[in-house]
Amino acid sequence: MNQQQSFLEAILFHYDLYPERIESAFGKVKKLESQRGVFALKETTLSQSQADELVHAMHRLTKLGYKQAIPLIPTKYGEYTITVGEASYYLMPWVESPEYTARESMEEKIIDQMGVIHRMTVKTQELSLEQLEQSYQELLKRWESRQLTFMHFADQAEQKIYMSPFELTFLTHVHLLDQMAEVAKFQLNNWYEAAKDKGKYRSVLNHGRLSRNHALFTPDNEPLLFNFERVSLDTPARDLATFCRYSFPYAQWSDEEVLRWFARYEHHLPLLDEEKQLLCSYLCFPEPVVYAVDAYHRKESDWSELAHVQRLEKRLLSMRKSQRLASRLLPTSTESHT
């Protein structure tokens, strides 16, 4: 018996689970086969407070009667996560996902479930001006800092006699990126002014990273959601923006497909104007490009120059499409800032 298997069996003792076979499935998930059935054990880096939030969210969904989330299985001591050193573990039933055959896209089905969760958990709360100002300033400062970072990178590249292919590609598009950042800040200010006038805001249970990578499908082509590790109570705009960032490429950038997603979502929870403005600001800020530049600048990976350029080009294309789609979702939003 190797050391890793011995370690895993020590964890599984808490479940009275004695696997006959353990294999790596995907990511940090192990597939366990036993006489009691087949299970999935997930290793995470969740802190204790994050693990508690995950468990609380799953309990809340169960209490509300939501049945499209893959449940967590408790230990024989009634605990839902186990912490060992820097890692936390939780156990779920193993779910086989057959070939998806529905006419609707996976994303349309998934965003429909997001709408269900948001409708079930939505709560309107009073918003203090101090709280609003803090949220606004924190996001604005973060974006301005990142905008300065990529403009500084451009300035440094321009001073070189010989630029790398990555630097040359970035410089070709830096003016557009700067414009996107300005549009995002403009929409953020619109949200701030609207929220200040209203004095209230809506919070929902955010999955945090919902996409087809965190959904399995039943034989009836219905999604079962998992990986609620980034769950939080927040504006619906944040969950929607994250979903869009991960899911737009699967729509092959069809505006009509994306508009169908939002129609499905708003069947459950129509968005308020200020939530649409905040969503637009999230979609327009070129954060994915900033991450690509930062990764290239730090050179922490063993990626080739070509790989960095290809990732940058892919993200630049995504941002252009995101901005166009945001303008379709909000016909007067981005056009008003010229």
Secondary structure, DSSP 8 states (H G I E B T S, - for coil): --HHHHHHHHHHGGGT---SEEEEEETTEEEEEETTEEEEEEEE---HHHHHHHHHHHHHHHHTT--SB---B--TTS-S-EEETTEEEEEEE---------SS-HHHHHHHHHHHHHHHH-EEEE--HHHHHHHHHHHHHHHHHHHHHHHHHHHHHHT-SS--HHHHHHHHHHHHHHHHHHHHHHHHHHHHHHHHHH-EEEEEEE-SS-SGGGEEE-TTS-EEE---TT-EEE-HHHHHHHHHHHHGGGGTT-HHHHHHHHHHHHHHS---HHHHHHHHHHHHS-HHHHHHHHHHHHT-S---HHHHHHHHHHHHHHHHHHHHHHHHHSTTTGGG--
